[in-house]
Amino acid sequence: SIPRRFPRNIAEEVKMLALTGGPGAGKTTSFSYLSQKLGDAGVTTLCMPEVATILINSGFDPRRLTGRMDRINFQSHLIEIQLSLQAHYKKIAQDITNDKKLIISDRTGLDGKAYMSESDWSDLLANKRWSMSFLLDDFNAVLFMETAAKGSADNYTCANNLARTENKAEAIASDDRLQAAYVGAEKILIIPSCSNFEDKLKNLLKKVQKLLGIPVAIETERKFLVKNPLAQSIIPVHCNDVRIEQYYLISPNNNQEFRIRRRTQDGVSTYYHAIKKETASAMSREEKEKRITWTDYENYLLLRRPEAEPIIKIRTCFIYKAQYFELDTFLNPQRHSGLTLLEIELTEENDKVEIPDWLGPIEEVTGNKKYNNSHLAFS
């Protein structure tokens, strides 16, 4: 029987994006720019302020916290305020009658990881029973703006933000730590620093428009066959593993692909339902994806296509030269065990992609249906 609770249309969701990045990345200007440009497109945009800046500008100096537990408690309070703001902003947005609405949060609770030792961060999460997945649960994507200290150092300044104290070297180090903190997130879009800030803003806007499906929800990606797979332990950049389980469903439309996915990280699972449709381009497909509950997921399993085996793979996420890569090593179907594919999501089909040399020999298989997940599940 058909599950009673199908996902609602994606357009009915209140989308929430996180905007983060290193010091002097241009976030403050970006909020005004996005609000204006998206408003011109009929999108009501709510901009949620950064919690740490609110506290610092009110007179609090976190550098006065010298004790370990004081620092852990401070970050815990920041995150609790952040989560509370997220909940209230979502309720406010749900009451807005405009169908096109968006919340953009200035940073997330995960930013705190960049300012703590690994052991302190682990203790904080354990004490609160939080996880990376939980802290990012509200967000459809993370937009990461690189600090101006990286690509346009002459434009880096502390004069426009009283809460900013980092010199250029410290800003770069902070940016690197923040990027590492988000490795493993479901969707990260990196906006590289460049000499022309207007170009950086336009790049940001394009990525946000694509996330909102303006004009159409399109997924654009390139895919590469990795001929000599690497173990995570020898990958020379910071990386994070995620387990993916994917099932294909009976579709009421032969032109559309219905699937569900379970994404497990640090023992915590999130669930998704997606509808995909091919376009004229081998690199792009129409995609509507929505987070669902565990109950929905279990119900949808009743609609599995019996001839399709589940896709099970370990996804190793990493950042290389401001690009977010996903390295998939297949565990199931057994006949494809060990197959390793590298994927990267793009904003435009002509976006430049730089593949790390340390991956060894690769072959581009974008558009080759032999390497589509759906084909691997059925053959």
Sequence and secondary structure as in RCSB ss.txt:
>XXXX:A:sequence
SIPRRFPRNIAEEVKMLALTGGPGAGKTTSFSYLSQKLGDAGVTTLCMPEVATILINSGFDPRRLTGRMDRINFQ
SHLIEIQLSLQAHYKKIAQDITNDKKLIISDRTGLDGKAYMSESDWSDLLANKRWSMSFLLDDFNAVLFMETAAK
GSADNYTCANNLARTENKAEAIASDDRLQAAYVGAEKILIIPSCSNFEDKLKNLLKKVQKLLGIPVAIETERKFL
VKNPLAQSIIPVHCNDVRIEQYYLISPNNNQEFRIRRRTQDGVSTYYHAIKKETASAMSREEKEKRITWTDYENY
LLLRRPEAEPIIKIRTCFIYKAQYFELDTFLNPQRHSGLTLLEIELTEENDKVEIPDWLGPIEEVTGNKKYNNSH
LAFS
>XXXX:A:secstr
   S     GGGS EEEEEEESTTS HHHHHHHHHHHHHHTT EEEEE  HHHHHHHTT  GGG  SHHHHHHHH
HHHHHHHHHHHHHHHHHHHT   SSEEEEEES GGGGGGGS HHHHHHHHHHHT  HHHHTTT SEEEEE  HHH
H GGG  STT TT    HHHHHHHHHHHHHHHTT S EEEE   S HHHHHHHHHHHHHHHTTSSS EEEEEEEE
ESS   GGG SS EEEEEEEEEEB  SSTTSEEEEEEEEETTEEEEEEEEEEE SSSSEEEEEEEEE HHHHHHH
GGGB TTS  EEEEEEEEEETTEEEEEEEEEESGGGTT EEEEEEESSTT      GGG SEEE TT GGGSHHH
HHH 
